[in-house]
Amino acid sequence: MEERKQAVALRYKAGEDAAPVVLAKGKGVIAEAIVELAKQAGIPAVADQELLSLLAATEVGEAIPPEAYQLAAEVIAFVWRLDRELQRRQRKTGKER
């Protein structure tokens, strides 16, 4: 039996959020919709099963648990690096996002 896809969307606003906050989460078609909406918004999706497992019990609107901080920080840093690189390339080519 194939395991259903799962997804969690996080938000972190430096200076505003004490820790990343769960914006949305779901399985199956809801997970697929979360990933598709992120894609349409230009937000990269990162697959991390360990972080997903740690966030399973976290409710939408709640900050992530302390045991998930390190993994979430790695994912957020990765996304920020991707964003900076994209901005650098866009400046170089004269295109805006």
NORPESUL-V413083 format. One record per residue. RES is the residue in three letters. PHI is phi in whole degrees, 0 to 359 (* if undefined). PSI is psi as a letter, one per 30 degrees, with the letter a starting at -180 (NA if undefined). D_CENTER is the distance of its C-alpha to the mean C-alpha in whole Angstrom. Layout:
{{RES;PHI;PSI;D_CENTER} {RES;PHI;PSI;D_CENTER}}
This chain:
{{MET;*;k;27} {GLU;283;k;24} {GLU;285;k;21} {ARG;289;k;19} {LYS;296;k;15} {GLN;232;l;12} {ALA;211;k;9} {VAL;226;k;7} {ALA;256;k;5} {LEU;245;l;5} {ARG;232;k;7} {TYR;218;j;9} {LYS;249;j;12} {ALA;302;k;15} {GLY;85;f;18} {GLU;245;e;17} {ASP;263;k;15} {ALA;290;e;16} {ALA;208;l;13} {PRO;303;k;10} {VAL;243;k;10} {VAL;283;j;9} {LEU;270;e;9} {ALA;202;l;10} {LYS;203;l;10} {GLY;181;l;13} {LYS;235;l;15} {GLY;61;b;17} {VAL;296;e;17} {ILE;292;e;15} {ALA;299;e;12} {GLU;298;e;14} {ALA;294;e;14} {ILE;300;e;10} {VAL;296;e;9} {GLU;294;e;12} {LEU;297;e;12} {ALA;298;e;8} {LYS;300;e;11} {GLN;298;e;14} {ALA;274;f;12} {GLY;77;g;12} {ILE;262;k;8} {PRO;293;k;7} {ALA;259;k;6} {VAL;239;k;7} {ALA;272;j;9} {ASP;214;j;10} {GLN;298;e;13} {GLU;295;e;14} {LEU;295;e;10} {LEU;302;e;10} {SER;296;e;14} {LEU;293;f;14} {LEU;267;f;12} {ALA;304;e;14} {ALA;268;f;16} {THR;277;k;14} {GLU;277;l;15} {VAL;301;k;13} {GLY;94;f;14} {GLU;268;l;14} {ALA;290;l;13} {ILE;292;l;12} {PRO;288;l;15} {PRO;308;e;17} {GLU;293;f;17} {ALA;261;f;13} {TYR;304;e;13} {GLN;298;e;14} {LEU;295;e;11} {ALA;295;e;8} {ALA;299;e;11} {GLU;295;e;11} {VAL;294;e;7} {ILE;297;e;7} {ALA;298;e;11} {PHE;299;e;10} {VAL;295;e;8} {TRP;298;e;11} {ARG;297;e;13} {LEU;300;e;13} {ASP;297;e;13} {ARG;299;e;16} {GLU;296;e;17} {LEU;298;e;17} {GLN;297;e;19} {ARG;299;e;21} {ARG;294;e;22} {GLN;292;e;22} {ARG;297;e;25} {LYS;295;e;27} {THR;266;f;27} {GLY;81;g;28} {LYS;256;k;25} {GLU;254;l;22} {ARG;279;NA;19}}
